């Protein structure tokens, strides 16, 4: 995987929301041109009643948004020291 500086997760358990998840992601990416998509991971989980679709975006660049003020926007990645 290429280096990344931020992670954004989109997820939904409701069928209607899952149907438009791609459009939501496209809108979000257009609203954040300062971030470049590095990689994507799609995860589907389910139990007897619920099906959850999660799309995790790995991004490079810097966001103008303050993650502390708007935690739903972007989660910056803080490198951990190697042991």
PAPA-226300 format. One line per field, with one value per atom (N, C-alpha, C): residue number from 1; residue in three letters; atom name; z, x, y. Coordinates in steps of 0.2 Angstrom, whole numbers, always signed. Atoms other than C-alpha are relative to their C-alpha. Example, Ala and Ser with C-alpha at 12.3 -4.5 7.8 and 13.67 -1.06 7.14 Angstrom:
2
i [1,1,1,2,2,2]
aa [ALA,ALA,ALA,SER,SER,SER]
at [N,CA,C,N,CA,C]
w [+0,+39,+0,-1,+36,+3]
u [+4,+62,+4,-4,+68,-4]
v [-6,-22,+6,-6,-5,+5]
END
This chain:
83
i [1,1,1,2,2,2,3,3,3,4,4,4,5,5,5,6,6,6,7,7,7,8,8,8,9,9,9,10,10,10,11,11,11,12,12,12,13,13,13,14,14,14,15,15,15,16,16,16,17,17,17,18,18,18,19,19,19,20,20,20,21,21,21,22,22,22,23,23,23,24,24,24,25,25,25,26,26,26,27,27,27,28,28,28,29,29,29,30,30,30,31,31,31,32,32,32,33,33,33,34,34,34,35,35,35,36,36,36,37,37,37,38,38,38,39,39,39,40,40,40,41,41,41,42,42,42,43,43,43,44,44,44,45,45,45,46,46,46,47,47,47,48,48,48,49,49,49,50,50,50,51,51,51,52,52,52,53,53,53,54,54,54,55,55,55,56,56,56,57,57,57,58,58,58,59,59,59,60,60,60,61,61,61,62,62,62,63,63,63,64,64,64,65,65,65,66,66,66,67,67,67,68,68,68,69,69,69,70,70,70,71,71,71,72,72,72,73,73,73,74,74,74,75,75,75,76,76,76,77,77,77,78,78,78,79,79,79,80,80,80,81,81,81,82,82,82,83,83,83]
aa [UNK,UNK,UNK,UNK,UNK,UNK,UNK,UNK,UNK,UNK,UNK,UNK,UNK,UNK,UNK,UNK,UNK,UNK,UNK,UNK,UNK,UNK,UNK,UNK,UNK,UNK,UNK,UNK,UNK,UNK,UNK,UNK,UNK,UNK,UNK,UNK,UNK,UNK,UNK,UNK,UNK,UNK,UNK,UNK,UNK,UNK,UNK,UNK,UNK,UNK,UNK,UNK,UNK,UNK,UNK,UNK,UNK,UNK,UNK,UNK,UNK,UNK,UNK,UNK,UNK,UNK,UNK,UNK,UNK,UNK,UNK,UNK,UNK,UNK,UNK,UNK,UNK,UNK,UNK,UNK,UNK,UNK,UNK,UNK,UNK,UNK,UNK,UNK,UNK,UNK,UNK,UNK,UNK,UNK,UNK,UNK,UNK,UNK,UNK,UNK,UNK,UNK,UNK,UNK,UNK,UNK,UNK,UNK,UNK,UNK,UNK,UNK,UNK,UNK,UNK,UNK,UNK,UNK,UNK,UNK,UNK,UNK,UNK,UNK,UNK,UNK,UNK,UNK,UNK,UNK,UNK,UNK,UNK,UNK,UNK,UNK,UNK,UNK,UNK,UNK,UNK,UNK,UNK,UNK,UNK,UNK,UNK,UNK,UNK,UNK,UNK,UNK,UNK,UNK,UNK,UNK,UNK,UNK,UNK,UNK,UNK,UNK,UNK,UNK,UNK,UNK,UNK,UNK,UNK,UNK,UNK,UNK,UNK,UNK,UNK,UNK,UNK,UNK,UNK,UNK,UNK,UNK,UNK,UNK,UNK,UNK,UNK,UNK,UNK,UNK,UNK,UNK,UNK,UNK,UNK,UNK,UNK,UNK,UNK,UNK,UNK,UNK,UNK,UNK,UNK,UNK,UNK,UNK,UNK,UNK,UNK,UNK,UNK,UNK,UNK,UNK,UNK,UNK,UNK,UNK,UNK,UNK,UNK,UNK,UNK,UNK,UNK,UNK,UNK,UNK,UNK,UNK,UNK,UNK,UNK,UNK,UNK,UNK,UNK,UNK,UNK,UNK,UNK,UNK,UNK,UNK,UNK,UNK,UNK]
at [N,CA,C,N,CA,C,N,CA,C,N,CA,C,N,CA,C,N,CA,C,N,CA,C,N,CA,C,N,CA,C,N,CA,C,N,CA,C,N,CA,C,N,CA,C,N,CA,C,N,CA,C,N,CA,C,N,CA,C,N,CA,C,N,CA,C,N,CA,C,N,CA,C,N,CA,C,N,CA,C,N,CA,C,N,CA,C,N,CA,C,N,CA,C,N,CA,C,N,CA,C,N,CA,C,N,CA,C,N,CA,C,N,CA,C,N,CA,C,N,CA,C,N,CA,C,N,CA,C,N,CA,C,N,CA,C,N,CA,C,N,CA,C,N,CA,C,N,CA,C,N,CA,C,N,CA,C,N,CA,C,N,CA,C,N,CA,C,N,CA,C,N,CA,C,N,CA,C,N,CA,C,N,CA,C,N,CA,C,N,CA,C,N,CA,C,N,CA,C,N,CA,C,N,CA,C,N,CA,C,N,CA,C,N,CA,C,N,CA,C,N,CA,C,N,CA,C,N,CA,C,N,CA,C,N,CA,C,N,CA,C,N,CA,C,N,CA,C,N,CA,C,N,CA,C,N,CA,C,N,CA,C,N,CA,C,N,CA,C,N,CA,C,N,CA,C,N,CA,C,N,CA,C,N,CA,C,N,CA,C]
w [+0,+0,+0,+0,-4,+7,-7,+11,-1,-1,+17,+6,-6,+29,+3,-3,+32,-2,+2,+33,+1,+0,+30,-1,+0,+33,-1,+2,+25,+2,-2,+32,+0,-1,+32,+1,-1,+38,-3,+4,+29,-7,+7,+12,-4,+4,+5,+0,-1,+12,-4,+3,+5,-8,+7,-12,-3,+2,-12,+3,-4,-3,-5,+6,-20,-1,+1,-23,+6,-6,-5,+0,+0,-7,-6,+6,-24,+2,-2,-17,+5,-5,-2,-3,+3,-13,-4,+4,-24,+5,-5,-8,+3,-3,-3,-5,+5,-18,+2,-3,-7,+2,-2,-3,-6,+6,-16,+3,-2,-15,-1,+0,-11,-1,+0,-8,+3,-3,-4,+2,-2,+6,+1,-1,+5,+5,-5,+20,+1,-2,+22,+5,-6,+38,+1,-1,+43,+6,-5,+56,-2,+2,+56,-2,+1,+55,-4,+3,+49,-5,+5,+34,+0,+0,+35,-5,+5,+21,+2,-2,+25,-6,+5,+12,+4,-4,+20,-6,+5,+10,+3,-3,+13,-5,+4,+7,+2,-1,+5,-1,+0,+7,+7,-6,+20,-1,+0,+25,+3,-4,+29,+6,-6,+41,+6,-6,+59,+3,-2,+64,+7,-7,+82,+0,+0,+77,-5,+5,+63,+0,+0,+68,-5,+5,+55,-7,+7,+40,-1,+2,+41,+6,-5,+53,-2,+2,+52,+2,-2,+53,+3,-3,+66,+0,+0,+63,+7,-6,+78,+0,+0,+83,-1,+1,+78,+6,-6,+92,-1]
u [+4,+0,+4,-4,+6,-1,+1,+9,-6,+6,-7,+1,+0,-10,-7,+7,-29,-4,+4,-42,-7,+7,-61,-4,+4,-74,-7,+7,-91,-3,+3,-103,-8,+8,-122,-2,+3,-133,-7,+7,-149,+1,+0,-153,+0,+0,-157,+6,-6,-142,+6,-5,-131,+0,+1,-138,+3,-3,-132,+7,-6,-116,+6,-4,-106,+0,+1,-114,+3,-2,-110,+8,-7,-92,+3,-2,-90,-1,+1,-98,+5,-5,-86,+7,-6,-71,+0,+0,-76,+0,+0,-78,+7,-7,-60,+5,-5,-49,+7,-7,-34,+2,-1,-35,+0,-1,-29,-2,+1,-36,+6,-6,-22,-3,+3,-32,-7,+7,-49,-1,+2,-55,-8,+7,-73,-1,+2,-80,-7,+7,-96,-1,+1,-102,-8,+7,-119,-1,+2,-128,-7,+7,-146,-5,+5,-154,+3,-3,-142,+6,-5,-130,+3,-3,-117,+6,-5,-106,+4,-5,-91,+5,-5,-80,+5,-5,-63,+4,-5,-53,+6,-6,-35,+2,-1,-30,+7,-6,-14,-2,+1,-13,-2,+2,-18,-7,+7,-36,+0,+1,-41,-4,+4,-53,+3,-3,-49,-3,+3,-52,-3,+3,-55,-7,+6,-69,-5,+5,-77,+3,-3,-72,-3,+3,-83,+3,-3,-73,+6,-7,-55,+3,-4,-45,+7,-7,-27,+4,-4,-15,+7,-6,-1,+4,-5,+14,+2,-2,+18,+8,-7,+36,+1,-1,+43,+3,-2,+47,+7]
v [-6,+0,+6,-6,+17,+4,-4,+30,+4,-4,+38,+5,-5,+53,+0,-1,+51,-6,+5,+38,+3,-2,+41,-7,+6,+27,+2,-1,+27,-7,+6,+14,+1,+0,+9,-7,+6,-4,+0,-1,+2,-1,+1,-4,+6,-6,+13,+4,-4,+21,-4,+4,+6,+2,-1,+10,+6,-7,+28,+1,-1,+25,+3,-2,+27,+8,-7,+44,+4,-4,+50,+0,+0,+45,+5,-5,+54,+7,-7,+70,+2,-2,+69,+1,-1,+67,+6,-6,+81,+6,-5,+92,+1,+0,+88,-2,+1,+90,+0,+0,+93,-7,+7,+74,-5,+4,+61,-7,+7,+43,-4,+4,+31,-8,+7,+14,+0,+1,+8,-7,+7,-7,+0,+1,-13,-6,+6,-24,+0,+1,-32,-5,+4,-39,-1,+1,-47,-5,+5,-56,-2,+2,-63,+5,-5,-46,+6,-6,-33,-2,+0,-31,+7,-6,-18,+0,-1,-11,+6,-6,-1,+1,-1,+7,+5,-3,+13,+3,-4,+27,+1,-2,+29,+6,-6,+46,+3,-4,+57,+7,-8,+76,+2,-3,+88,+3,-3,+93,+6,-6,+110,+0,+0,+104,-2,+1,+103,-7,+7,+84,+1,+0,+89,+4,-3,+101,-4,+3,+90,-7,+6,+72,-5,+5,+64,+1,-1,+72,-4,+4,+65,-2,+2,+55,+0,+0,+60,-6,+6,+46,+2,-2,+48,-6,+5,+37,-2,+2,+26,-2,+2,+23,-7,+8,+6,-2,+3,-5,-4]
END
